Amino acid sequence: MIGALVTVSVPLIISACRTQEINPPERATEFVTAHLDLSDNQTRKFSPIAEKMFAEKEDLLEMRKNLSNEIIDQMKSDNADAARLEAVLNKNIEQLQLKLAKFSTNFAEFHAILTPEQRTELVEKIESRLEHADKRGRRGHWGRRWF
């Protein structure tokens, strides 16, 4: 499940979803255009993809919030209710499965827009960030920082 959440969140991260701008899809389009030096035609093609990705953002954030709230509630309880937690997880998995087809389609469209050079540049940037995160201990198991 965590892998699925990470997979779905990658396009949001790539498109600068952390911004608090009023129009995040437009901001994401500007961000990707600037960082990958997209042509005007590529930018026009990417804009609807960003719109579609951000349409899913609220649902994903709500799923994360619900799971976090359930974990907090259970940690505050004297006894953990595994069945209740499993029900929340299963509901999230069902919702994610419905979104995976959309994600795959959006990813394929984004991939097709980019030139081989732009894809190579994007891969290098992602690998660099992952390497940096590894060095800082912020990738993989979050508990690593606790122990």
C-alpha positions as CSV (number, residue, x, y, z in Angstrom):
1,M,0.0,0.0,0.0
2,I,2.8,2.4,0.9
3,G,4.4,1.7,-2.5
4,A,1.1,2.5,-4.2
5,L,0.8,5.8,-2.3
6,V,4.3,6.7,-3.3
7,T,3.6,5.8,-6.9
8,V,0.6,8.0,-7.0
9,S,2.3,10.9,-5.3
10,V,5.3,11.0,-7.7
11,P,3.5,13.1,-10.3
12,L,2.3,15.4,-7.6
13,I,5.8,15.9,-6.3
14,I,7.2,16.4,-9.8
15,S,4.7,19.0,-10.5
16,A,5.5,21.0,-7.3
17,C,2.3,20.1,-5.4
18,R,3.7,21.5,-2.2
19,T,3.0,25.0,-3.4
20,Q,0.2,26.9,-1.7
21,E,-0.6,28.9,-4.8
22,I,-4.2,29.6,-5.7
23,N,-3.8,27.8,-9.0
24,P,-1.4,24.9,-8.4
25,P,-1.9,23.2,-11.9
26,E,-0.8,26.4,-13.6
27,R,2.1,26.7,-11.1
28,A,3.0,23.1,-11.9
29,T,2.9,23.8,-15.6
30,E,5.2,26.8,-15.1
31,F,7.6,24.8,-12.9
32,V,7.9,21.8,-15.3
33,T,8.1,24.2,-18.3
34,A,11.0,26.1,-16.7
35,H,12.9,23.1,-15.3
36,L,12.7,21.0,-18.4
37,D,12.7,23.9,-20.9
38,L,9.5,22.7,-22.6
39,S,8.5,24.2,-25.9
40,D,5.2,26.1,-26.3
41,N,3.6,23.0,-27.9
42,Q,4.8,20.8,-25.0
43,T,3.5,23.2,-22.5
44,R,0.1,23.2,-24.1
45,K,0.0,19.4,-24.0
46,F,1.3,19.3,-20.4
47,S,-1.3,21.7,-19.0
48,P,-4.3,19.4,-19.2
49,I,-2.2,16.6,-17.6
50,A,-1.3,18.8,-14.7
51,E,-5.0,19.6,-14.3
52,K,-5.9,15.9,-14.2
53,M,-3.2,15.2,-11.7
54,F,-4.3,18.0,-9.3
55,A,-7.9,16.9,-9.6
56,E,-6.8,13.7,-7.8
57,K,-4.7,15.6,-5.2
58,E,-7.5,16.3,-2.7
59,D,-8.7,12.7,-2.7
60,L,-5.2,11.5,-2.0
61,L,-4.7,14.0,0.8
62,E,-8.1,13.0,2.3
63,M,-7.1,9.3,2.2
64,R,-3.8,10.1,3.9
65,K,-5.6,12.2,6.6
66,N,-8.1,9.5,7.3
67,L,-5.4,6.9,7.7
68,S,-3.3,9.2,9.9
69,N,-6.4,9.9,12.1
70,E,-7.1,6.2,12.4
71,I,-3.6,5.5,13.5
72,I,-3.7,8.4,16.0
73,D,-7.0,7.2,17.4
74,Q,-5.7,3.7,17.8
75,M,-2.4,4.8,19.5
76,K,-4.5,6.8,22.0
77,S,-6.6,3.7,22.7
78,D,-5.8,1.1,25.3
79,N,-6.2,-1.6,22.7
80,A,-5.5,-1.6,19.0
81,D,-8.4,-2.6,16.7
82,A,-6.7,-4.4,13.9
83,A,-9.9,-5.1,12.0
84,R,-10.9,-1.4,12.0
85,L,-7.4,-0.4,10.8
86,E,-7.5,-3.1,8.1
87,A,-10.9,-1.7,7.0
88,V,-9.4,1.8,6.6
89,L,-6.4,0.4,4.7
90,N,-8.6,-1.7,2.4
91,K,-10.8,1.3,1.6
92,N,-7.7,3.3,0.7
93,I,-6.4,0.5,-1.4
94,E,-9.7,0.2,-3.3
95,Q,-9.6,4.0,-3.9
96,L,-6.0,3.8,-5.0
97,Q,-6.7,1.0,-7.5
98,L,-9.3,3.2,-9.2
99,K,-6.8,6.0,-9.5
100,L,-3.9,3.9,-10.8
101,A,-5.3,3.6,-14.3
102,K,-5.6,7.4,-14.4
103,F,-2.1,7.8,-13.1
104,S,-0.7,5.4,-15.7
105,T,-2.5,7.2,-18.5
106,N,-1.3,10.6,-17.3
107,F,2.2,9.3,-17.0
108,A,2.2,7.8,-20.5
109,E,0.9,11.2,-21.9
110,F,3.6,13.1,-20.0
111,H,6.3,10.6,-21.2
112,A,5.2,11.0,-24.8
113,I,5.4,14.8,-24.6
114,L,9.1,14.9,-23.5
115,T,12.0,14.5,-25.8
116,P,14.6,11.8,-25.0
117,E,16.9,14.5,-23.7
118,Q,14.2,16.0,-21.4
119,R,13.4,12.5,-20.0
120,T,17.1,11.9,-19.4
121,E,17.3,15.3,-17.6
122,L,14.3,14.5,-15.5
123,V,15.7,11.1,-14.6
124,E,19.0,12.7,-13.5
125,K,17.1,15.2,-11.3
126,I,15.0,12.5,-9.7
127,E,18.0,10.3,-9.1
128,S,19.9,13.2,-7.6
129,R,17.1,14.0,-5.2
130,L,16.8,10.4,-4.2
131,E,20.5,10.2,-3.6
132,H,20.4,13.4,-1.5
133,A,17.5,12.0,0.5
134,D,19.4,8.7,1.1
135,K,22.3,10.6,2.4
136,R,20.1,12.6,4.8
137,G,18.2,9.5,5.9
138,R,14.8,10.7,4.6
139,R,14.1,7.9,2.2
140,G,12.9,4.5,3.0
141,H,11.9,3.6,6.5
142,W,10.9,6.7,8.5
143,G,11.7,4.9,11.7
144,R,15.4,4.9,10.9
145,R,15.5,8.4,12.4
146,W,13.9,7.3,15.6
147,F,16.3,4.5,16.5
